[in-house]
C-alpha cells in the first residue's frame, strides 16, 4: 500500500491486507451450502466479505461500520483480517488512536499468519513515527523483520522511515534488502536513489550525485510508468537547479498519473523557484486541490504564498485547512505557527491602520 499520510483515502487491495484462508475453509464453505434436504442454500456474505467488496467498489465510508459488525460476532473467523482492514482505514482517515488499537491487538494475537502480523507491525511503525515516537516506531520494524524476514515490504517501509530521519546509510541498506527480495518492485529502487541523492547533496559528493542520477535513469528505463520514479527524479533535479530537465520529468509524471495532486504541487514550487511565476504556481495549486481537496501540502504552500503576497486573510484560511488535514503533532505545530504569525500581522495592520506588506507581485 502506498501511504503518504497527506492525501485522502488511498486504494488498499487484498495484497496489502495479506488475507490468508483458513485450512479447509473452501471445503467447509461448500458443505455449508447444502441443506438437510439436499437443497443448495443461499450463501449470505459475512460483514467482512461485504467490507472487502466495498474496498473494491471504493465505497470507503461503509468499510469501518461493516468491520465493526464483523468484530461484534463472537464466532467470527476473520478477526485479525478485519482488524487489519479497519485499522488501515482508520489510519488513512486520520483516526490514529483507533488504528493503533487495532494493530496492537493483531500483534498480540496467537496463531495469526506471520505476514498479516508483520503488516500490522509495519503500519504500527508508520503510525508511531507520525506521533514522533521514533524509538517505538523503529522497534516495530525490527520486530517485523524478525517475524517475517523474507517480506520485502518490511524492509521497504523501514527504509522509508530511516530516510525521513536522514539516517541515509541505514535507509540505503534496507532498500537494498527490499530490492533483493522483490526485484520488480520499483519504489524501493527510487527511494534508494533518492537517499543516495540526499547523501550526495549533504556531503557535496559529485561522484555520488552522478551515481544517484544514473540509478534514477536506470529505474525509469526499467519502470517507465512509475510516477514515483519520475516525481522523485524531478525533485532531485530541482535540488540541483536543473529546472528545464525537472519540468520535463514532472510533465511525464503527470501524463502517467494525472490524478496525483502532490506532483502538481511540487511542479508549482519548481516553477516558483525557477521563474518566480507566482500566478502560474497558484494556478497549479488550484488544479491540485480540484483533483484532491484533501491535499494538505497544497494548502500549506498556498498559505505560504498568500503571506508573501500580503493576502493574509486568504493565507489564514489556507493554513486552517492544512491544520485540519495534518497528521502529526510537529506538522500541526508548524502550521499553527505560520497561521498565528499571519493573524498577528493582520491585527497589527488593522490596529495601526496600515496596509499589509507584500513580498511578491
C-alpha positions in Angstrom: 0.0 0.0 0.0 1.2 3.5 -0.8 0.5 5.7 2.3 1.7 9.3 2.1 -0.3 10.4 5.1 -1.0 13.7 3.4 -3.7 12.7 0.9 -7.1 11.3 1.1 -8.1 7.6 1.5 -5.9 5.7 -0.9 -6.6 2.4 -2.6 -5.9 -0.6 -0.5 -6.0 -4.0 -2.0 -6.2 -7.6 -0.7 -2.4 -7.9 -1.4 -1.9 -5.2 1.3 -4.2 -6.9 3.8 -2.4 -10.2 3.3 -5.6 -12.1 3.8 -4.9 -15.8 4.3 -7.6 -18.5 4.0 -8.1 -20.9 6.9 -7.2 -24.5 6.3 -10.0 -26.4 4.6 -12.1 -23.2 4.6 -13.2 -23.6 1.0 -14.4 -27.2 1.6 -16.3 -26.2 4.8 -18.0 -23.3 2.9 -19.1 -25.6 0.1 -20.5 -28.1 2.6 -22.4 -25.3 4.4 -24.2 -24.5 1.2 -26.1 -27.9 1.2 -29.2 -28.1 3.4 -30.6 -31.2 5.2 -32.9 -31.9 2.3 -30.1 -31.6 -0.2 -31.1 -28.2 -1.5 -28.5 -25.6 -2.2 -28.6 -22.9 0.3 -28.2 -19.2 -0.5 -24.8 -18.0 0.7 -25.1 -14.8 2.7 -21.8 -12.9 2.6 -20.3 -12.0 6.0 -19.8 -8.4 7.1 -16.1 -8.8 6.4 -16.7 -10.1 2.9 -19.0 -7.1 2.3 -16.3 -4.8 3.6 -13.8 -6.2 1.2 -16.3 -5.7 -1.6 -16.7 -2.1 -0.6 -13.0 -1.7 -0.8 -13.1 -3.0 -4.4 -16.0 -0.7 -5.2 -14.3 2.3 -3.5 -17.3 2.7 -1.1 -14.9 3.6 1.7 -17.5 5.1 4.1 -19.1 1.7 4.5 -16.0 -0.2 5.5 -15.5 0.7 9.1 -19.2 0.1 10.1 -19.0 -3.4 8.4 -15.8 -4.2 10.2 -17.5 -3.2 13.5 -20.3 -5.5 12.6 -17.9 -8.4 11.9 -15.9 -7.9 15.1 -19.1 -7.9 17.2 -19.6 -11.5 16.2 -18.0 -13.8 18.9 -17.7 -16.6 16.4 -16.0 -14.6 13.6 -13.2 -16.5 11.8 -11.9 -13.2 10.3 -11.0 -11.3 13.4 -7.3 -10.5 12.5 -8.1 -9.7 8.9 -11.0 -7.5 9.9 -8.9 -5.6 12.5 -6.2 -5.0 9.9 -8.7 -3.6 7.4 -10.4 -1.4 10.0 -7.1 -0.2 11.4 -5.9 0.6 7.9 -9.0 2.6 7.1 -8.7 4.4 10.4 -5.1 5.2 9.7 -5.8 6.6 6.3 -8.7 8.7 7.7 -6.5 10.2 10.4 -8.1 8.2 13.3 -4.7 7.3 14.7 -5.6 6.1 18.2 -8.2 3.7 16.9 -5.9 2.4 14.2 -3.1 1.8 16.8 -5.5 -0.1 19.0 -6.4 -2.5 16.1 -2.8 -3.0 15.0 -1.6 -3.6 18.6 -4.3 -6.3 19.1 -3.3 -8.1 16.0 0.3 -8.1 17.0 -0.7 -9.6 20.4 -2.8 -12.4 18.9 -1.7 -16.0 18.8 -1.9 -18.2 15.7 -2.1 -15.3 13.2 -0.4 -15.6 9.8 3.1 -14.1 10.2 2.8 -11.9 7.0 -0.5 -10.4 8.3 1.1 -9.8 11.7 4.1 -8.2 10.0 1.8 -5.9 8.0 0.2 -4.8 11.3 3.7 -4.1 12.7 4.6 -2.1 9.6 1.5 0.1 10.0 2.0 0.4 13.7 5.6 1.6 13.0 4.4 4.2 10.4 1.8 5.4 12.8 4.2 5.7 15.7 6.5 7.7 13.5 3.6 10.1 12.7 3.2 10.5 16.5 7.0 11.1 16.7 7.7 8.1 18.9 10.8 7.4 16.9 12.3 4.6 19.0 9.0 2.7 19.3 8.5 3.1 15.5 11.8 1.7 14.6 11.3 -1.1 17.2 8.1 -2.1 15.3 10.1 -2.6 12.1 12.8 -4.6 13.8 10.2 -6.9 15.2 8.6 -7.2 11.8 11.9 -8.1 10.2 12.5 -10.8 12.9 8.9 -12.2 12.4 8.9 -12.3 8.6 12.5 -11.9 7.3 11.6 -12.7 3.7 9.0 -9.9 3.5 10.3 -7.1 1.2 7.6 -4.7 2.4 9.1 -4.7 5.9 12.5 -3.5 4.7 11.0 -1.0 2.2 8.8 0.7 4.8 11.7 0.6 7.4 13.9 2.3 4.8 11.3 5.0 4.3 11.2 5.9 8.0 15.0 5.9 8.1 15.1 8.2 5.1 12.7 10.6 6.8 15.1 10.6 9.8 18.0 11.4 7.4 19.7 8.1 8.5 20.7 7.6 4.9 23.2 4.8 5.1 20.8 2.7 7.1 18.0 3.5 4.7 20.0 2.5 1.7 20.8 -0.8 3.3 17.1 -1.5 3.9 16.2 -0.5 0.4 18.9 -2.9 -1.0 17.4 -5.8 1.0 13.9 -4.9 -0.3 15.2 -4.9 -3.9 17.0 -8.2 -3.3 13.7 -9.8 -2.1 11.4 -8.1 -4.7 13.5 -7.1 -7.7 10.4 -6.0 -9.7 9.1 -3.5 -7.1 10.0 -0.1 -8.4 9.5 2.1 -5.4 12.4 0.6 -3.4 14.8 1.4 -6.3 13.5 5.0 -6.4 13.7 5.6 -2.7 17.2 4.1 -2.6 18.5 6.5 -5.2 16.7 9.4 -3.6 18.6 8.5 -0.4 21.8 8.4 -2.4 21.0 11.8 -3.9 20.2 13.3 -0.4 23.6 12.0 0.9 25.4 13.4 -2.1 23.8 16.8 -1.6 24.6 16.8 2.1 28.3 15.7 1.6 28.8 17.7 -1.6 29.9 14.5 -3.3 29.8 14.9 -7.0 30.6 11.2 -7.7 27.7 10.1 -5.5 25.4 12.6 -7.2 26.3 11.0 -10.6 25.6 7.6 -9.1 22.1 8.8 -8.0 21.4 10.3 -11.4 22.4 7.0 -13.2 20.3 5.0 -10.7 17.3 7.1 -11.3 17.6 6.8 -15.0 18.1 3.0 -14.9 15.0 2.8 -12.7 12.9 5.0 -15.0 14.1 2.9 -18.0 13.1 -0.3 -16.2 9.8 1.1 -14.9 8.7 3.8 -17.3 5.2 4.0 -16.0 6.2 4.5 -12.3 5.1 8.1 -11.4 7.1 8.0 -8.1 10.3 7.5 -10.1 9.6 10.4 -12.3 8.5 12.7 -9.5 11.5 12.0 -7.2 13.9 12.3 -10.1 12.3 15.7 -11.0 12.7 16.8 -7.3 16.3 15.8 -7.3 16.9 17.8 -10.5 15.2 20.8 -8.9 17.5 20.5 -5.9 20.4 20.9 -8.4 18.7 23.9 -10.2 18.3 21.8 -13.4 14.8 23.3 -13.9 14.2 22.6 -17.6 15.0 18.9 -17.1 12.9 18.8 -13.9 10.0 20.3 -15.7 10.2 17.6 -18.4 10.0 14.8 -15.8 7.2 16.5 -13.8 5.2 16.6 -17.0 5.9 13.0 -17.7 4.8 12.1 -14.2 1.5 14.0 -14.8 1.0 12.0 -18.1 1.5 8.7 -16.2 -0.7 9.7 -13.2 -2.8 12.8 -13.9 -4.7 12.5 -10.6 -1.5 12.9 -8.4 -2.1 16.2 -6.6 1.3 16.2 -4.8 3.1 16.0 -8.1 1.3 19.1 -9.3 2.2 21.0 -6.1 5.9 20.1 -6.5 5.8 21.2 -10.1 4.3 24.5 -8.9 7.1 25.0 -6.4 9.7 24.3 -9.0 8.2 26.9 -11.3 8.2 29.5 -8.5 11.9 28.7 -7.7 12.8 28.7 -11.4 10.9 31.7 -12.9 9.3 33.4 -9.9 5.9 32.7 -11.5 3.5 33.2 -8.6 0.3 33.2 -10.7 1.4 30.1 -12.5 2.2 28.4 -9.2 -1.2 29.4 -7.7 -3.0 28.1 -10.8 -1.2 24.7 -10.3 -2.2 24.7 -6.6 -5.8 25.2 -7.6 -5.5 22.3 -10.1 -4.1 20.1 -7.3 -6.9 21.0 -4.9 -9.5 20.4 -7.6 -8.1 16.8 -8.1 -7.7 16.2 -4.3 -9.5 18.6 -2.0 -7.7 16.9 1.0 -4.2 17.7 -0.3 -2.7 19.2 2.9 0.6 20.1 1.2 -1.3 22.3 -1.4 -3.0 24.3 1.3 0.3 24.8 3.2 2.1 26.1 0.1 -0.9 28.2 -0.8 -0.9 29.8 2.6 2.8 30.5 2.5 2.5 32.2 -0.9 -0.5 34.3 0.2 1.6 35.5 3.2 4.3 36.6 0.8 1.7 38.4 -1.4 0.3 40.2 1.7 -3.1 38.4 1.3 -3.2 37.4 4.9 -6.9 36.6 5.3 -6.6 34.0 2.5 -3.3 32.7 4.0 -5.1 32.1 7.3 -7.9 30.2 5.6 -5.4 28.0 3.8 -3.4 27.3 7.0 -6.6 26.4 8.8 -7.4 23.9 6.0 -3.9 22.4 6.2 -4.1 22.1 10.0 -7.4 20.2 9.7 -5.6 17.7 7.4 -2.3 17.4 9.3 -1.2 14.0 10.5 1.5 14.7 13.2 2.0 16.9 16.2 5.1 18.6 14.7 3.3 19.2 11.4 0.3 20.8 13.2 2.6 22.9 15.4 4.5 24.2 12.3 1.2 25.1 10.6 -0.2 26.8 13.7 2.9 28.9 14.0 2.5 30.0 10.4 -1.2 30.8 10.9 -0.6 32.7 14.1 2.1 34.8 12.5 -0.3 35.8 9.8 -3.0 36.6 12.3 -0.6 38.8 14.2 0.2 40.7 11.1 -3.4 41.2 10.3 -4.2 42.5 13.8 -1.2 44.9 13.8 -2.1 46.3 10.4 -5.7 46.8 11.5 -4.8 48.4 14.8 -2.3 50.8 13.2 -4.4 51.3 10.1 -1.5 50.5 7.8 -1.5 48.4 4.5 -0.4 44.8 4.7 3.1 44.2 3.5 3.8 42.2 0.3 7.0 40.4 -0.8 5.6 39.2 -4.1 3.8 40.8 -7.0 
